[in-house]
Amino acid sequence: MSTPTRHTTPSVLFVCVHNAGRSQMAAGWLRHLAGDTVEVRSAGSAPAEHVNPVAVEAMREVGIDIAGEQPKILDWNTAEASDVIITMGCGDTCPVFPGTRYEDWKLTDPAGQPLPVVREVRDEIRQHVVRLLDDLT
């Protein structure tokens, strides 16, 4: 019996309820900072219709365009195929899936928040992503 081989590119799944703010910003940061060294995914348990426009604006200010992203439903296959699963401070409303690594980042929900608050969330997410990337590489 052979041992299954893991892929060499780690995969990270960011999860929040609506997949419209925090998880989209985190995915944008990781794609920006890691390039193709990490496979980046995001999803939500109850996805919104569109990415939060204030989150889009906050990310645009730092040169990252998430305007073309579409909130996606969280499914078992995506979670199971991820090496790292990070929930975005949504507590019991984000399901827990088994993964090689699991973290919950407690973050303010940017929904309905003004741009200055969303900028703070964006910057806090960047700090988390930088630490995560250091651990992965």
Buried (B, 14 or more C-beta within 10 A) or exposed (E): EEEEEEEEEBBBBBBBBBBBBBBBBBBBBBBBBBEEEBBBBBBBBEBBEEBBEBBBBBBEEBEBEBBEBEBBEBEEEBBEBBBBBBBBBBEEEBEEBEBEBEBBBEBBBBBEBEBEBBBBBBEBBBEBBEEBBEEBE
